[in-house]
Amino acid sequence: MKQRGIFEKVTGSGIWYVRYVDAGGRLRREKAGTKSAATMLYRKRKQQALEGRKLPEKLRQKRPPTLREFSARFMQAVGTRCAPKPRTVEFYAQQTRYLLAFEGLASRRLDEIDESVIEEFCQTRRQQVSTATTNRALAVLRRMLRLANEWRVIDRIPKIRLLRGERNREFVLSRDQERIYLEFCPQTLHDVAVLMLDTGLGPAEALALQWPDIHPDYLQVREGKTRYRARSLSLTSRVTTTLEERRRDSTSCFVFAGERNKPPLPSSLAHLHAQVRRRLKLPQVFVLYSLRHTALTRLGETGADAYTIMRIAGHSSITTSQRYVHPSSETVGLAIARLDAANRKALQQAASGSGTDTRTDTELASPSVSH
């Protein structure tokens, strides 16, 4: 059905216009772009007419840039904001290249990017890569359009929904698997694995540690992906022994130093991990990051609450930490038993008259009478 006030000059062109009567009774037309943009503009102009607002003679404004044109400004902002994190800058640059490789997005003006165009990108990209990789590009596109909205380049942000079915890193290393895995690990991987398993550090956090960050009873994480990642973590006896052995032979300021006294890249460590995993025929879902997931899961199994796990892991949301808390049937049964005991005690006190010392307002206000 035709919508009132919006139309295409050329049917099927995808370029929509609006037609309305302004507050002065003058019939006006404006080019809007996509159909959704035309619908929004028509509603806006009708509201302005009802409010009696006068519009300028010339309403045509400078058109928003295309995604390709805007990407340069976006990457400049990323380079400034994330200057201390070159890997983050490279991530945004890589995902932006993937977005611009899809001509349907790259050549579109920002106000013409709507849900249908984004869906076309999803379908095309999903045929080439996994769901997780597709979602990373969608997240960058969403960030790009949000910044464009903040900078008043566009008035509307299309809804960008991530694809479902992304595989989570849910593998947890058993104690027996851990023992065998550590036996076959080369020294650096072995020590990093011990540190991750006993502190819940991520691979990049572990490799970034320097000796000034190591104290007798705790270690200090200076920074991470978010401000919540800066935290102090207590050391287990196993980690303390590992760090003491590394310190004796260290000639670098980094705890895990490789060539040129610099720490190895997380990718090179992940490559070593994959070799050990294949040799031991462990599941392919066992990635290096699974060591952190194992540590946090074990914390939940020992009874740590979600807020404690949030503090140890450096999560920015309690929702992320809650998935590591898995109450067992015994724990649930014990909680109900405690509630039942408290209820019985309250009933017994009420029956014996030795309940809480609660008196009515009348009793409190009445003066005592001596006999």
Secondary structure, DSSP 8 states (H G I E B T S, - for coil): ---TTEEESSTTS--EEEEEE-TTS-EEEEEEESHHHHHHHHHHHHHHHHTT----S--------BHHHHHHHHHHHHHHHTTT-HHHHHHHHHHHHHHHTSHHHHTSBGGG--HHHHHHHHHHHHTTS-HHHHHHHHHHHHHHHHHHHHTTS-S--------S----------HHHHHHHHHHS-HHHHHHHHHHHHH---HHHHHT-BGGGB-SSEEEE---SSGGG-EEEE--HHHHHHHHHHHHH--SSBSS--GGG----HHHHHHHHHHHHHHHT--TT--TTHHHHHHHHHHHHTT--HHHHHHHHT-S-HHHHHTT----HHHHHHHHHHHHHHHHHHHHHHHHT-S-----HHHHHS-----
